[in-house]
Amino acid sequence: MFYFDVRRLCDMMNLQNVPQEDAVKIKVRPMEYEQVLRRPKPRHRRPVRPSRVLGAVVRLASRGELRKVNFTWEQEGMEKIGEKEPCLILMNHSSFIDLKIAATVFARRPYQIVCTTDGFVGKAGLMHRLGCIPTQKFVTDSTLVRDMIYCVRKLKTSILLFPEAGYSFDGTATTLPDSLGKLIRMLGVPVIFAETRGAFTRDPLYNDLQIRNVPVSAKVRCLLTAQEAAQKDPEEINALVRKAFSFDQFRWQQENHIRVKESFRADHLNRVLYKCPHCRTEGRMTGRGTTLTCGACGKTWELTEYGEMQALQGVTEFGHIPDWYAWERACVRKEIEAGTYRLDTAVDILMLVDTKALYRIGSGRLTHDADGIRLVGAGGKLDYRQRPEMSYSLNADYYWYELGDVISIGDSRALYYCFPQEGGDVVAKARLAAEEMYKLRREEKA
């Protein structure tokens, strides 16, 4: 359920400073569906203490970029936790610079990183020596919990965890799992919260890795001592964590007068703001340069240097991007309740069953409605279904490994990476729909 996106970790092993965060291409191999199913499953490997040498390389490779963004950090209440005491580090997930910040801030604290399985493709040995623990996003994983317990109790290492399990689309926290409170109680270690500021503004996911000139900082604080965690029930812990994750990066930008002068700041903003609040049309928005335009009614908004939306004609329906996104969520929920929500699109399908490569098995059809998700492909040989109650969210991403926007589903046997091919921005809506369906199912059972 929890992970860090390590798609560009190998770049950090190059000690030369690079001008942009160029993504490492993932290894993709065409293969027949039946052949993929016959591939042997990788054996589980217990975590090992992270290599000090590799850790030093990562920190050294991080210096240039952190210096470029004038990185600073502060801490609060950390005297309550021993410098080498195993703990759980919770960090918000904004962009790839998160890992470089963690490597610098926690340089003296040995820690493992919970990360997504695709990060191990083609480099499993390296990731293992770095102390990474693989898991599959939004798939129940009891092995991960056992590995985390092994780390804090046997290896005496801390664990770096990104509980949002994905980058933020709109600069606010993504949905957090209800199981987090139970996990914290089970681990029995102090909890640290590391919040980055400016990382999202510098490199928002929708903007295709176009880097802005923005200062980045972090605040590290003790959220719970081991004793405090033991005295609280899981619901109380969840409430405390959700309060910590109640940030709003666009609001932070405005309150701190952070200017984004780059002329590409609204490029691809339609990935997040896919629905026009003026004519209610979906999939016709275009973000280009500094403006967002509806292709149906022609209305245009400007994304200002301070992260606000301003209509160039008529009223500004939503000046704050998270408010626009929240309105889209409400619209999706109404569709689900009315029984009218449905996604039906052609997709290219890649499968992940081991750490050797991603396997391209051809095209298929992805549908999503009140009954859940269904993926059909490989000439009808693949027919995968996922019920709404199986996961509290959906693995959705933009410009994934520079391959395209993706929706990923699956279980412990295989993951299916689906790349929509019929135009329109469906990824954000699919994630919102999955989250709202899950909530509605929970409400029905309550």
N, C-alpha and C positions, 0 to 999 in steps of 0.2 A: 504493500500500500504506500510505502514511503520510498523516495529515491532522490538521487541527484543526477541530473542529465550530464554525462561525462563525454558527450559526443566530440568535444574538441580538446580533450585532455592531452592527447599526443602532441598538440602544438606547443604545450607548455614544456615539453621535454627538449625543445629547441631553444637554446639560450639566447638566440638573437631576438631582438625586439621586432615585432611585426606591426605595421600600421593599422591593421584591422584584425578582428577576431575571425580569421578565415576558418571555416568549418572543415574538419577532417571528413573526407568522404568515407562512408561505410562500405564495406565489401558486399556487393550484390552479385548473385550468381543465378542465372536462369536454370530452372530444374522442374521436371514434371512433378505434379502433386503427389503421385504414388511414391516416387523416389524420395521426396522430402519426408514422407511418413515413415519410410524404412530407415532413415538415418538414426544412428544410435544416440540415445539421450546422454548428455554430459553427466558425469558423476559429480556428486556434491563434494566440495572441498571446504574444509573448515577454515575460518579466517585465520590469518597469521598477523603478528604484530607488524605494523607498517615499517617499511625500510627507512632507516634514518637518512641514508644516502639519497634515495629518491625523493624523500621529503625535502631535503635541502635543495635538490635540483628544482623542485616545484617552487619553493620560496624564491630562489634566485631568479627563475624565469618570470616570476610575478612582479619583481621590483620595478621593472621599466614601466609597465602599464599602470601600476598603482602610483608611481611617481607622476605619471602623465595626468592622472585624474586628481592629483593633490590629496591622496587618500589620508584620512585621519580617523582615529577611533577613540572612544572613551569607554570606561567600564563603571559599573555600579554594583555594589554589594558582593563583589567577587572575593572579598576577603573571607567570606563564609565557606569557600570551597578551597580545598588544598590544590596546589599547583599541579600535582601529578595524580590527584584523586580521580578515579573513573567517574564520568558524568555523561549525561545525555545533552548534547548540544542541538537545540532547535534553531533553525535559520530560515528566514523567508527566502523565497526563490524568485529572483528577478532576472538574472542573466548569467552568462558563463563566468563573469568576474567574481561571482559568489565564491567559487572554489579558491581563487587567488586571495581573496580577503580572508577566508578561513585559514589558509596555509600561513598567512602572516600573523593573524591575531592569535591563533592557537599554536604557534611555533613550538612552544615548550610543553605542549600537552599531547602525548601520543593519542591519535584517534583513528578510528575506522570511518569509512564513508559508505552509507547505504546508497546504492546507485542502481539505475535501471540496467537490465540484462543486456540490452543492445549495446551498451557501452563496453561490453567485454568482447564484442565481435572482432576477431582478428588480433586481439591483444589481451587475452585472458590472463596470461602469465604476468604481464606488467601490472594489470589492474589488481591482481591478487597480492603482488608484492607491495603495492601502494596501500594495501589495507582495505580495499574496497570489498563490500559485501553485495552480491547481486540479488536483485529481486524483480518480480514482474509487477508493473504498475496496475493497481486496481484489481489484483488477483489475490485471493486469500492465500497467505504464505506462512504456515506454521514453522517452516524451516528457518525463515528469517528471524523469527522471535527467538528460536533456540540459538541461532548464531549470535544474536545481540547479547543474550544472557551469557554465552560462552566468553564473549569479548570482555564484558565488565567484570565477570567473576574469575575467569581463568587467566586471560591475557592482561587484565588490569588496565585496559585501554578505554578511552572514551569513545562515544559514537556520535558522528555528525549526521543529523537527520533533517531532511527537508519535508516536513509533514504535509505540505500542500501537494506534494507528488506531481508538480508540474509548474511551469512558468505562469505567472499571472497574465491574463489577457488585458485587463482594464486597470491595472495598478493597485487593485485591492486584493486581499487574500482570497485564494481559491478555497473550495470546500475542504474542511478538515474532517478526518474520520472520527467517529464516536469511540473507536477502540483505542485512541491515543491515551486516554486516562488510565485504562487498564494496563497498557504497556508500561507506563511510567511507574505505576504501583509495582508491577512485576519486576522491573529492573532494579528498583530499590536504590537508585543513585541520585545525586543532585541534578537539577535541570537548569541549563543555561539557555538564555534566549539571545540570539545575535540578530539584530535588525540592520539591514543595509538601507542606506538613504542615497538616492541618486543613481543607483545601479539600474533601476527600471527606466528612469528618465534618460539615461545615457544610451540604453540599448533595449527598447521595448520589443517584445517578440514579434509584433505585427510588422515591424519596419525593415525586415529582410537583412538583419545584421549590419545596418548602416549606423555607424557609431557617431554619437553627438558629443560635443565638447562640454561635458558636465562634471562638476566635482562629485566625488563619491566619499561617503563616510559610513561608519558603523557604530552602533552602540551595543555593548555586551553587558548583560546583567544577569545576576542570579535570580532565576524565577522561583525555584523551590530548592530548599536543602533536602537531603534524604529524609530527615526527620519530619519535615513539613509535608513531604509527599506521602509518607506513611500514615500521617494523621488525617489525610483528606480522602474522601471517596472519589471514584473515577469521574463522577459528574462534576464535582467541585474542581477537580484538576482540569477537566475539559473547559470549564467556564473560564478558568484562569488563563489557559493557553489561548483560547479564542479572543480574550480581551487583549492579550499581547499581540495577536495577529490582526488587530482591528485598524491597521494602517491604511492610508490612502495616498499613493505616490503622487497623483496629480494635485491633490490638496497640499501635500508637502511642497511641491514645486511652486505653487502659487503663494503659499504663506512665506516661503523663503526667497521669493523673487528670483527664481532660477530661470535664466533665459536660455531657450533653445533657438539659436539663430539659424540653424541649418535649413536650407530650402526644401529638403526632402522629408521634413518631420511628419507630414501627413501621408506619405507614400504607404499604400496598402492599409490604411486605417479602416477601410471597408471590411477587413477581416473581422474586426471587433464590432464596428457600427454598421451592421449589414442591413438594417431596416430603417427606412425613411420615416421619421416621425411626422412629416408633413402629409404625405400621400399614403403611407403605410405599405408601400411596396418593398419587397425583400429581394436581395440579390442583384440590385441594379445600382448599388452605390459604388463610387470610384474615388479612392484616395490617391491624389497625385500632387506632388509639390507641397503646398501648404494648405490645400483645400480638399474638401470632401463634397462630392456632387451626386445627386440622385439622377440617374439616367431616365427615370420615368417622368418625374415632374419638373426636373431642371433646377430644383433648389440647391443652393450651394452654401456651405459653411466654411469658415476659415479656422484652422487650428493655430491659435496665437502663439507667440514666443513663450508665453507663460502657461501654456497647456490648457487654455480655455477654448470652447467652441463658440463662434460668433456667426450668426446667419448674415449673409451678404445682402439678403433682401427679406423683408418680413420679420416675424418674431423669431427669437432663438428659443426653440423648444427645450433644449437641454444644453446649458453652457458647460456642464461638468460631465466628462466622459463616463465616469462610473454611474452617474444618474441615467444616462442614455442606455448603458448596458443593463442596468437594473430594470429599466422599462422593457427592454427586449426580453428579459427573463420573465417578467410578469405576463407579457404577451404570449410567450411560449406556454406558460402554465395554463392560461385561459384556453389555448388550443387543445392541450392535453385533456383538460376537464370537459371540453365540448366534444372530444372525440375526433377532432379534425387534424391533429398534428400527424404528419407523415413525411419522412425522408425516403426518397427512392432515387438512387443514382448509380450510374455505371462507375466501377472502380478498377484500378490496377491493384493487384494483390501481391504482397510480399509476406513470406512466412519466416518466423524465427523459432527454431527448434533446438539450436545449439549455438556455440560461440564461433563457429567457423565462418559463417556468412549469413546474410539474409537471402532467402530463396524466392526469386520471382516466378510465380506459378501461372501468370497470365491475368486475364480480366474476369470480372464477375459483377454481381449486383448486390448493393448494400441497401437494405430497407430498415427503417426505424419507425415504430409506432407504439401505441399503448401496450402492445404485447411484448415489446422489447426490440432487440436487434437481430436481424437475420442476414447472413452472408452466404450467397450461393456463387460458386465458381468452379473452375476446372471441369467444365462440361457437365456440371451437375454432380460431380463426385464429392465436392465440398459443399456441405450444407450445415453451417454452424449457427446456433441460436443462443442468445444471451438474454435472460429475463431481466426486467427492470430492477428487481430486488437483489440481483447478484452484486451490484457495486453502487456505491454512493456517488460516483462520478464516472467520467469517461476520459480515456486517454486521447487527447486531441492536441494537435500541435501545428504550428505554421512553419513552412520552409524547412521541414525536418530533414536533416543532413543534406540540405539543398536539393532534395528530391521533390518536394512539394508539400502542400498541406495534407495532413493525414489524420485519420481516425483509426485507433488501434483497439482491437478487442481480442478476447481469447481466454484461455485457462492455463492450468499448469502444464498441459501437454503441448500447446502451441499458441503463439501469438500471431494475429493476422493484422498487417499494416495495410490499410485501405486508402488509396489516393483517389479522391473524387475526380471524375473526368468530364462532367457535363456543365461546368461553369457555375457561377454563383458561389456565394460564401456560405457553406453549410456546416463548417467545422465548429464554429462557436455556438451556433444554434443547437447542434447535436449534443454538445456538452451540456448546455443549459437544460435541454429536454431530458437528458439522462438523469441529471441531478434532481429536477422537479418530479420526474416519475418516481424516483426512489423515495423522495419525501412523501409523495401522495400514498405510496404503498405502505410506508411506515405509519402515516396518519390513519389509514384504513384499519390497520391492525391494533392501533392504540385504543 
